């Protein structure tokens, strides 16, 4: 009888793995997935570059990389998909202006509420555009992989957001509080920085992986100031303007 009960327990454990019990969660966590916010028809190159970087060699996301929008053109519908199944959500560098407002979907109550409920892990904003341009691709890929691996390394779904280059400085990052615990204010001082220095251990893990500081032309721009509960983790090497904030 003891042997029979042992076999039954083994069978139940196997069934849990197949049908979505505790075992299934363990399997899902062993193959992390990333979700990239991809407004259809708006600044698609940045989204494409992030998907390529996170799906390439050295990436932490063996489970794959999905694009999030409205369910069309192969995207995941942010109003209905299970967002808690992702290790990290990534928002590319975008800009609201006369040509469009790509951040508006993140401001909508339904999407914002669902993302905020899901994003309970590590969160970071990088004041730069490693998702754009063809120069320094290797360094940009390393930075994107470092940011997302760090954000995915905590408990719960993480967040990485890149530079908000919207025309109105006052409105830059105004959507962040709606989807995350980050508190941040954009610095309006124009500037482009080719080298940054870490201010914390988290900053060092991201901008100086393995002790080797990343550097390339226009690595970061403008700047950020952390609000309550948010940390400034890396800054321009010369001006000391913060370019990375986390919580």
Secondary structure, 3 states (H helix, E strand, C coil): CHHHHHHHHHHHHHHHHHHCCHHHHHHHHHCCEEEEECCCCCCHHHHHHHHHHHHCCCCCCCCEEEEEEECCCCCEECCCCCHHHCCEEEECCECCECCECCCHHHHCHHHHHHHHHHCCCCEEEECCCCCCCCCCHHHHHHHHHHHHHHHHCCCCCEEEECCECCCCHHHCCCCHHHHCCCCEEEEEEEEEEEEEEECCHHHHHHHCHHHCCCEEEEEEEEEEEECCCCEEEEEECCCCCEEEEEC
